């Protein structure tokens, strides 16, 4: 059992929904996964941190599809910081309006995501932080996007992990599942 599935273990973050990927299989009529980001108040930008496709009931996915379809935009905003690789781009982009609480097993470095890039997590400055095994908990209607978990908070959570603080360092997470 992954530790994020055990009560009281793992970390919870409040993240902003930036985009979505079309669903496959039984999810063809809804978005199957979403691109989430933390907020960087220093640069007033959103830094991508993970794709998430678990923790949603079919009913919640249908509700989210209806709600998010109303705020689709043609292209990412200039203040969205995400991988430049075409294969990792969402099928649709959204206005940054929704904040979700997400639980994760741990955090790892990834060349795909930009969270904490400017916080010194990678000496080369090429990798950001990604969530491993992220799971949707609930919408945070009480929070505005600029009140989401900050990139500095994500970097602090990353550094506080036992595997990082003991200098073992986690492997780079390059999974793309949804």
Rosetta silent file (secondary structure, phi, psi, omega in degrees, C-alpha in Angstrom):
SEQUENCE: XXXXXXXXXXXXXXXXXXXXXXXXXXXXXXXXXXXXXXXXXXXXXXXXXXXXXXXXXXXXXXXXXXXXXXXXXXXXXXXXXXXXXXXXXXXXXXXXXXXXXXXXXXXXXXXXXXXXXXXXXXXXXXXXXXXXXXXXXXXXXXXXXXXXXXXXXXXXXXXXXXXXXXXXXXXXXXXXXX
SCORE:     score description
SCORE:     0.000 S_00000001
   1 L     0.000  130.440  177.560    0.000    0.000    0.000 S_00000001
   2 L   -68.114  145.191 -174.631    1.375    3.406   -0.948 S_00000001
   3 H   -63.361  -26.355 -179.963    1.861    5.629    2.065 S_00000001
   4 H   -72.225  -10.305  177.811   -0.476    8.324    0.725 S_00000001
   5 H   -91.263   -3.833  177.640   -3.299    5.814    0.979 S_00000001
   6 L   -95.564  133.748 -177.273   -2.738    5.458    4.726 S_00000001
   7 L   -59.310  136.308  174.684   -4.621    7.924    6.916 S_00000001
   8 L    79.630    3.368 -178.863   -2.533   10.707    8.405 S_00000001
   9 L  -119.588  147.961  179.992    0.553   10.052    6.285 S_00000001
  10 L    96.044  172.804 -176.486    1.832   12.017    3.317 S_00000001
  11 E  -111.687  150.132  178.128    1.532   15.681    2.463 S_00000001
  12 E  -116.331  137.176  179.123   -1.407   17.725    1.264 S_00000001
  13 E  -129.995  155.695  174.407   -1.046   20.735   -1.042 S_00000001
  14 E  -108.006  113.882 -171.537   -3.472   23.280   -2.475 S_00000001
  15 E  -123.579  154.888 -176.782   -2.790   23.536   -6.204 S_00000001
  16 E   -95.875  137.111  178.946   -4.161   25.498   -9.164 S_00000001
  17 E   -84.210  119.037 -179.525   -5.690   23.758  -12.198 S_00000001
  18 E  -105.510  -28.783 -175.562   -3.984   25.023  -15.382 S_00000001
  19 E  -163.071  177.831 -179.951   -4.986   22.470  -18.014 S_00000001
  20 E  -147.013  158.432  178.081   -6.447   19.077  -18.826 S_00000001
  21 E  -115.040  137.442  179.171   -5.841   16.026  -20.971 S_00000001
  22 E   -61.990  142.372 -179.875   -8.673   14.295  -22.811 S_00000001
  23 L   -75.460  161.822  176.511   -9.753   11.051  -21.220 S_00000001
  24 L  -126.375  163.409  178.796   -9.397    7.613  -22.763 S_00000001
  25 H    62.812 -127.692 -178.126  -11.440    4.462  -22.367 S_00000001
  26 H   -72.512   -5.849  179.626  -14.376    5.047  -20.044 S_00000001
  27 H  -103.162   18.693 -175.687  -13.267    8.663  -19.612 S_00000001
  28 L   -64.701  -23.289 -178.289  -13.596    9.690  -23.276 S_00000001
  29 L   -91.432    0.117 -178.599  -16.471   12.102  -22.539 S_00000001
  30 L  -136.251  175.194  172.351  -14.580   13.954  -19.789 S_00000001
  31 E   -75.550  134.549 -176.943  -11.094   15.189  -18.984 S_00000001
  32 E   -92.889  -23.900  179.935   -9.022   12.222  -17.828 S_00000001
  33 E  -154.734  161.989 -174.148   -6.178   14.073  -16.120 S_00000001
  34 E  -133.634  147.440  174.543   -5.257   17.591  -15.128 S_00000001
  35 E   -94.249  123.905 -178.903   -2.126   19.756  -15.015 S_00000001
  36 E  -115.440  156.010 -177.428   -1.694   21.381  -11.603 S_00000001
  37 E  -143.449  156.186  170.249    0.622   24.130  -10.419 S_00000001
  38 E   -96.169  171.682 -178.386    1.808   25.922   -7.319 S_00000001
  39 E  -108.859  135.163  176.017    1.975   29.717   -7.126 S_00000001
  40 E  -109.212  101.698 -177.740    5.189   31.745   -7.079 S_00000001
  41 L   -66.542  -24.637  179.690    4.413   35.125   -5.467 S_00000001
  42 L   -66.360  -36.928 -178.073    7.901   36.483   -6.304 S_00000001
  43 L  -108.949   -1.562 -176.059    7.286   36.161  -10.044 S_00000001
  44 L    51.750   48.237 -178.347    3.452   36.192   -9.931 S_00000001
  45 E  -133.289  165.315  177.073    3.480   32.961  -11.937 S_00000001
  46 E  -109.771  124.841 -177.011    2.151   29.412  -11.733 S_00000001
  47 E  -107.557  121.489 -177.213    4.767   26.635  -11.812 S_00000001
  48 E   -60.212  143.156 -176.808    3.611   23.196  -12.936 S_00000001
  49 E  -131.142  -23.067  178.650    4.000   20.470  -10.319 S_00000001
  50 E  -174.186  164.343  164.132    2.101   17.374  -11.542 S_00000001
  51 E  -104.437  142.082 -178.506   -0.505   15.707  -13.690 S_00000001
  52 E  -133.253  133.497  178.704   -3.311   14.143  -11.697 S_00000001
  53 L  -139.230    8.365 -178.991   -5.853   11.540  -12.743 S_00000001
  54 L  -120.840  154.720 -179.745   -6.697    9.698   -9.513 S_00000001
  55 L    98.759    1.417 -177.949   -9.069   10.385   -6.657 S_00000001
  56 L  -102.880  133.500  170.195  -11.980   11.378   -8.895 S_00000001
  57 L   -81.179  164.157  178.419  -15.357    9.637   -8.991 S_00000001
  58 H   -61.212  -38.965  179.603  -17.074    9.495  -12.387 S_00000001
  59 H   -63.436  -44.019  178.840  -19.630   12.021  -11.128 S_00000001
  60 H   -63.063  -41.196  178.354  -16.904   14.447  -10.016 S_00000001
  61 H   -61.568  -40.275  178.202  -15.171   14.132  -13.405 S_00000001
  62 H   -65.116  -42.809  178.790  -18.435   14.979  -15.178 S_00000001
  63 H   -64.440  -42.918  179.512  -18.996   17.993  -12.911 S_00000001
  64 H   -64.583  -39.807  179.168  -15.413   19.195  -13.395 S_00000001
  65 H   -60.842  -46.571 -179.979  -15.676   18.821  -17.170 S_00000001
  66 H   -63.000  -43.387 -177.745  -18.827   20.950  -17.258 S_00000001
  67 H   -69.626  -48.913 -175.919  -17.341   23.571  -14.936 S_00000001
  68 H   -72.568  -27.580  179.246  -13.862   23.780  -16.459 S_00000001
  69 H   -61.314  -20.065 -179.663  -15.113   23.785  -20.063 S_00000001
  70 H   -81.042  -11.882 -177.881  -16.452   27.285  -19.366 S_00000001
  71 H  -122.532   26.172  177.664  -12.980   28.706  -18.693 S_00000001
  72 E   -68.332  139.297  175.397  -10.973   27.160  -21.564 S_00000001
  73 E  -122.490  160.841 -174.588   -8.410   29.484  -23.149 S_00000001
  74 L   -68.405  -34.028 -175.073   -6.581   29.174  -26.492 S_00000001
  75 L  -151.548  164.454  178.519   -3.046   28.978  -25.137 S_00000001
  76 L   -64.995  148.423  176.306   -1.182   29.042  -21.842 S_00000001
  77 L   -69.116  153.684  178.933   -0.858   32.408  -20.147 S_00000001
  78 L   -59.968  -22.884 -178.524    2.628   33.982  -20.218 S_00000001
  79 L   -96.237   18.897  171.197    2.821   33.468  -16.442 S_00000001
  80 E   -97.419  122.247  178.844    2.364   29.671  -16.698 S_00000001
  81 E  -106.133  109.768 -177.375    5.725   27.931  -16.257 S_00000001
  82 L  -145.912  165.725  179.116    5.613   24.405  -17.731 S_00000001
  83 L   -51.607  141.444  178.965    7.719   22.023  -19.822 S_00000001
  84 L   -83.718  -11.955 -177.509    8.354   23.210  -23.360 S_00000001
  85 L   -67.712  129.036 -177.645    8.077   19.686  -24.792 S_00000001
  86 H   -59.544  -34.457 -176.479    5.016   19.262  -27.011 S_00000001
  87 H   -67.145  -16.026 -176.981    4.297   15.734  -25.783 S_00000001
  88 H  -104.203    2.845 -177.698    3.667   17.048  -22.251 S_00000001
  89 L   -78.846  141.297  176.469    1.295   19.887  -23.121 S_00000001
  90 L   -64.228  157.536  175.698   -2.326   19.643  -21.984 S_00000001
  91 L   -72.034  -32.461  177.297   -5.022   19.238  -24.624 S_00000001
  92 E  -136.202  149.004  176.914   -6.800   22.275  -23.177 S_00000001
  93 E  -111.366  153.514 -179.540   -5.682   25.211  -21.021 S_00000001
  94 E  -125.847  157.920  165.915   -7.767   27.013  -18.400 S_00000001
  95 L   -62.558  145.567 -179.843   -7.938   30.385  -16.708 S_00000001
  96 L   -80.792   85.770 -176.469   -6.286   29.999  -13.284 S_00000001
  97 L  -121.619  -24.447 -172.426   -9.433   30.001  -11.136 S_00000001
  98 L  -106.908  135.966  176.941   -9.719   26.651   -9.369 S_00000001
  99 E  -116.948  131.918  179.308   -7.713   25.415   -6.387 S_00000001
 100 E  -121.568  143.724  170.809   -7.757   21.744   -5.387 S_00000001
 101 E   -84.058  130.429 -176.545   -6.455   19.986   -2.320 S_00000001
 102 E  -130.421  137.674  176.384   -4.154   17.169   -3.407 S_00000001
 103 E  -104.245  147.438 -179.150   -2.465   14.476   -1.345 S_00000001
 104 E  -139.442  154.509  176.898    0.881   13.017   -2.369 S_00000001
 105 L   -76.204  -47.321  176.437    3.163   10.200   -1.278 S_00000001
 106 E  -165.259 -176.474 -178.172    6.310   12.284   -1.707 S_00000001
 107 E  -121.543  148.496 -176.894    8.050   14.787   -3.943 S_00000001
 108 E  -145.304  162.445  176.143   10.786   14.203   -6.492 S_00000001
 109 E   -79.724  145.392 -179.797   12.828   16.115   -9.083 S_00000001
 110 E  -150.333  138.364  176.259   11.574   16.093  -12.650 S_00000001
 111 L   -74.171  -13.989 -175.826   12.680   17.747  -15.897 S_00000001
 112 L   -82.441  -32.397 -173.817    9.003   18.032  -16.900 S_00000001
 113 L  -108.870  155.696 -171.525    7.735   20.243  -14.073 S_00000001
 114 L  -112.051    0.152 -177.692    8.884   23.697  -12.972 S_00000001
 115 E   -58.185  128.975  176.648    7.787   23.942   -9.311 S_00000001
 116 L    74.154    7.115 -178.432   10.575   25.288   -7.138 S_00000001
 117 H   -54.255  -37.461 -177.370   12.965   25.730  -10.080 S_00000001
 118 H   -93.157   11.250 -178.381   14.008   29.125   -8.748 S_00000001
 119 H  -106.424   11.659  175.415   14.276   27.864   -5.164 S_00000001
 120 L    77.409   22.530 -179.282   17.597   26.033   -5.602 S_00000001
 121 L   -75.273  -27.915  178.218   16.259   22.471   -5.630 S_00000001
 122 L  -125.087  114.315 -177.789   18.370   21.563   -8.658 S_00000001
 123 L   -53.116  -33.074  179.897   21.865   23.107   -8.813 S_00000001
 124 L   -78.426  -15.690  179.281   21.739   23.053  -12.623 S_00000001
 125 L    74.416   15.556 -176.953   18.358   24.816  -12.570 S_00000001
 126 L   -98.637  -21.670 -175.636   16.877   22.407  -15.109 S_00000001
 127 L  -113.001  145.123  173.434   14.575   20.338  -12.912 S_00000001
 128 E  -109.660 -168.181 -179.161   11.596   21.291  -10.839 S_00000001
 129 E  -104.497  140.665  177.128    9.669   19.354   -8.226 S_00000001
 130 E  -125.698  152.775  174.552    6.916   16.885   -9.008 S_00000001
 131 E   -86.937  138.638  174.992    4.414   15.078   -6.809 S_00000001
 132 E   -99.996  130.826 -179.374    4.594   11.279   -6.772 S_00000001
 133 L    55.376   53.299  178.615    1.245    9.487   -6.737 S_00000001
 134 L   -69.468  146.577  179.542   -0.884   12.646   -6.462 S_00000001
 135 E  -140.499  130.577  177.973   -4.533   12.126   -5.571 S_00000001
 136 E   -64.604  131.375  176.096   -7.425   14.601   -5.692 S_00000001
 137 E  -104.874  -57.670 -179.696   -8.990   15.208   -2.275 S_00000001
 138 E  -169.478  160.297  172.729  -11.437   18.087   -2.800 S_00000001
 139 E   -69.398  150.704  176.014  -11.924   21.510   -4.358 S_00000001
 140 L  -113.730   75.997 -178.841  -10.773   24.440   -2.202 S_00000001
 141 L   -65.479  -16.208  179.663  -13.493   26.967   -2.976 S_00000001
 142 L   -82.612   -4.493 -177.533  -12.315   28.989    0.037 S_00000001
 143 L  -117.950  141.946  173.028   -8.959   29.740   -1.641 S_00000001
 144 L   -89.654  157.668 -179.371   -8.034   32.026   -4.505 S_00000001
 145 H   -54.474  -35.980 -179.964   -5.328   30.870   -6.937 S_00000001
 146 H   -77.735    2.120  174.143   -2.781   33.292   -5.453 S_00000001
 147 H  -105.717    6.613  178.790   -3.411   31.636   -2.055 S_00000001
 148 L   -67.253  169.084  175.541   -2.382   28.205   -3.335 S_00000001
 149 L   -54.009  132.031 -177.186    0.680   26.408   -1.975 S_00000001
 150 E   -83.405  160.852  177.875    3.698   28.509   -2.952 S_00000001
 151 H   -62.797  -33.727  177.620    6.721   27.286   -4.876 S_00000001
 152 H   -65.697  -41.669  178.059    8.837   28.019   -1.781 S_00000001
 153 H   -62.905  -40.452  177.740    6.542   25.822    0.355 S_00000001
 154 H   -61.966  -44.809  179.182    6.840   23.016   -2.220 S_00000001
 155 H   -62.075  -40.389  178.303   10.646   23.344   -2.134 S_00000001
 156 H   -64.366  -41.509  177.736   10.617   23.248    1.681 S_00000001
 157 H   -62.064  -41.032  179.155    8.454   20.111    1.653 S_00000001
 158 H   -61.188  -48.027 -177.759   10.868   18.530   -0.827 S_00000001
 159 H   -67.759  -27.988 -178.532   13.929   19.322    1.331 S_00000001
 160 H   -76.858  -12.870  179.232   12.267   18.071    4.529 S_00000001
 161 L   -63.083  142.071 -178.786   11.822   14.578    3.127 S_00000001
 162 H   -58.708  -41.763 -176.996   14.031   12.016    4.811 S_00000001
 163 H   -65.260  -30.973  179.597   15.414   10.719    1.506 S_00000001
 164 H   -84.893  -43.325 -177.273   16.539   14.218    0.484 S_00000001
 165 H   -65.666  -24.677  176.889   17.728   15.439    3.886 S_00000001
 166 L   -91.077    8.070  176.689   19.978   12.366    4.225 S_00000001
 167 L    66.428   16.255  174.544   21.449   13.161    0.788 S_00000001
 168 L   -74.979  -41.779  178.352   20.275    9.890   -0.721 S_00000001
 169 L    70.355  131.638  177.854   18.059   11.822   -3.099 S_00000001
 170 L   -77.426  159.147  175.335   15.115   10.305   -4.906 S_00000001
 171 L   -68.693  155.480  176.924   15.337    9.161   -8.485 S_00000001
 172 L   -68.400  129.991 -179.926   14.041   11.567  -11.110 S_00000001
 173 L   -88.369  116.470  179.736   10.355   10.923  -11.662 S_00000001
 174 L  -124.538   24.239  178.850    9.607   10.768  -15.346 S_00000001
 175 L   -77.945  147.471  175.454    6.303    8.875  -15.251 S_00000001
 176 L  -137.348   87.361 -176.677    3.351   10.215  -17.193 S_00000001
 177 L  -121.250  141.633  170.367    0.308    8.267  -16.178 S_00000001
 178 L  -160.711    0.000    0.000   -3.373    9.105  -16.171 S_00000001
